Amino acid sequence: MKNFNDELTFTFSDGVTINRLGFGAMRITGKGIWGEPDDPAEAKRVLKRALELGVNFIDTADSYGPEVSERIIGETLHPYPDQLVIATKGGLVRGGPDDWRANGKPKHLREALEGSLKRLKKDIIYLYQFHRPDPEVRFEESISTLADLQRAGKIKHIGLSNVSVEQIKKAREMVKVVSVQNKYNLAGRKHEEVLNYCENEGIAFIPWYPLDTGQLAGKESPLEKIAREYEATPSQIALAWLLHRSPVILPIPGTSSVKHLEENMKASSITLDQKAMETLNNIHAS
């Protein structure tokens, strides 16, 4: 096994390097990812503490709140440190708490991007991700809109989210895709094919819901035993497994608590041995 400490960063094609354990800013909003956070001051402390702990990759979206997550990031962290990469997404609209609806229409994507630029106080979004393909809109039409915005100098890099290998390939016929964000974690690996494709192509893979351990963390389970062996929590082991699983994986665990943030970040210091990785690789996953 390679030296794990040498693989804790990821470098984009333009030479920008980030630490692979980032921060997902979905949880700094209200219940159901709707409205303002219960404790706005704590949400801001979380963002500041994340940077203190070495996070230089933050993932958000205009639909988180909606608009709340981006606005809090802009209010709290601007002017941004030179090394900080903020990625955001467009293509979903909200009808209420836990209600998510796809909208890949060109007009909406253009308006979504303009709103993100304003809230994040940016002239250009380093990584802009298409949040989800819209079954009512031709996929190529949505991607073409992002290509136009990239040519206009408002997007540096384009990423995709919630896509198949076939959709990635289709998008790559039109634009350079630098990242893919799909649901993937220790307990749920249905996008293994997408991850493998990204690894082979050198595309960053950003797993959302990275902390889910499903039924794997039960008493005396293999995950619990490994956690005890490493004096860690099951969630920390789940994050460490992702970091070990592939050098293109960029986990973005989110939280609204500084304490929980600090616990999550400790995962990058856990070096799993070959036996632990084999056990984790082979436990049941959907």
CORRA-V39248 format. One record per backbone hydrogen bond with DSSP energy under -0.5 kcal/mol. NH is the residue of the N-H (numbers start at 1). CO is the residue of the C=O. E is the energy in kcal/mol with one decimal. If there is no record, write none. Layout:
BEGIN
nh = (NH,NH)
co = (CO,CO)
e = (E,E)
END
This chain:
BEGIN
nh = (4,6,7,8,10,12,12,15,18,20,22,22,23,24,25,25,27,28,30,33,35,43,44,45,46,47,48,49,50,51,52,53,54,55,58,59,60,62,64,65,65,67,69,71,72,73,74,75,76,77,78,78,84,85,86,87,87,88,90,93,95,96,98,99,100,101,103,109,110,111,112,113,114,115,116,117,118,119,120,121,122,125,126,127,128,129,129,130,131,131,135,137,141,142,143,144,145,146,147,148,149,150,151,152,153,154,155,156,157,157,158,159,160,161,162,168,169,170,171,172,173,173,174,175,177,178,178,179,180,181,182,184,185,187,192,195,196,197,198,199,200,201,202,202,203,204,205,206,206,207,208,208,212,216,218,221,223,225,226,227,228,229,230,231,232,237,238,239,240,241,242,243,244,245,246,249,250,251,252,261,262,263,264,265,266,266,267,268,269,270,271,272,277,278,279,280,281,282,283,286)
co = (2,3,4,5,18,10,16,12,10,8,20,251,57,253,23,59,24,25,35,30,65,39,40,41,42,43,44,45,46,47,48,49,51,50,85,23,87,89,61,33,63,62,64,67,68,69,70,71,72,73,73,74,81,56,84,58,85,127,129,101,99,99,32,96,98,93,91,105,106,107,108,109,110,111,112,113,114,115,116,117,117,154,124,86,157,88,127,159,90,129,133,134,138,138,139,140,141,142,143,144,145,146,147,148,150,149,149,125,125,126,176,128,179,130,181,164,165,166,167,168,169,170,171,171,175,158,176,158,204,160,180,208,188,212,189,191,192,193,194,195,196,197,198,199,198,178,248,180,204,205,182,206,209,213,215,218,216,221,222,223,224,225,226,228,227,233,234,235,236,237,238,239,240,241,242,246,205,249,207,257,258,259,260,261,262,263,264,265,266,267,269,270,273,274,275,276,277,278,279,187)
e = (-0.6,-1.3,-2.1,-0.7,-2.5,-0.5,-2.9,-2.3,-2.7,-2.8,-1.0,-2.7,-2.2,-1.2,-0.6,-3.3,-0.6,-0.6,-1.9,-1.5,-4.0,-2.0,-1.9,-2.0,-2.5,-1.7,-2.2,-2.8,-2.3,-1.5,-1.8,-1.9,-1.5,-2.4,-2.5,-2.7,-2.5,-2.0,-1.3,-1.5,-1.3,-2.6,-2.2,-2.1,-2.6,-2.2,-2.5,-2.6,-2.2,-2.8,-0.5,-1.1,-1.6,-2.7,-0.5,-3.0,-0.5,-2.1,-2.1,-3.3,-0.8,-0.6,-2.5,-2.1,-0.6,-2.5,-2.9,-2.5,-2.4,-2.2,-3.0,-2.3,-2.1,-2.1,-2.3,-2.6,-1.9,-2.6,-2.7,-0.7,-2.4,-2.5,-0.6,-0.8,-2.6,-2.6,-0.5,-2.4,-3.1,-0.7,-0.6,-2.0,-0.7,-1.6,-2.3,-2.5,-1.5,-1.6,-2.3,-2.1,-2.1,-2.2,-2.4,-1.5,-1.7,-2.3,-0.7,-3.0,-0.5,-2.0,-0.7,-2.4,-2.2,-1.2,-2.2,-2.1,-2.5,-2.1,-2.5,-2.4,-0.7,-0.7,-2.0,-2.6,-0.6,-2.4,-0.6,-0.6,-2.4,-2.4,-0.6,-1.5,-2.2,-1.1,-1.5,-2.4,-2.7,-2.1,-2.6,-2.7,-2.3,-1.8,-0.9,-0.7,-2.6,-2.2,-2.8,-3.2,-0.5,-0.7,-1.8,-0.5,-1.1,-2.8,-0.8,-2.2,-0.6,-2.4,-2.3,-2.4,-2.3,-2.1,-2.0,-1.1,-3.0,-2.1,-2.4,-2.1,-2.6,-2.7,-1.6,-2.1,-1.9,-2.4,-1.1,-1.3,-2.6,-0.5,-0.8,-2.3,-2.6,-1.8,-2.5,-2.3,-0.9,-0.6,-1.8,-1.3,-1.7,-1.5,-0.6,-0.8,-2.3,-2.5,-2.2,-2.6,-2.8,-1.5,-0.9,-2.0)
END
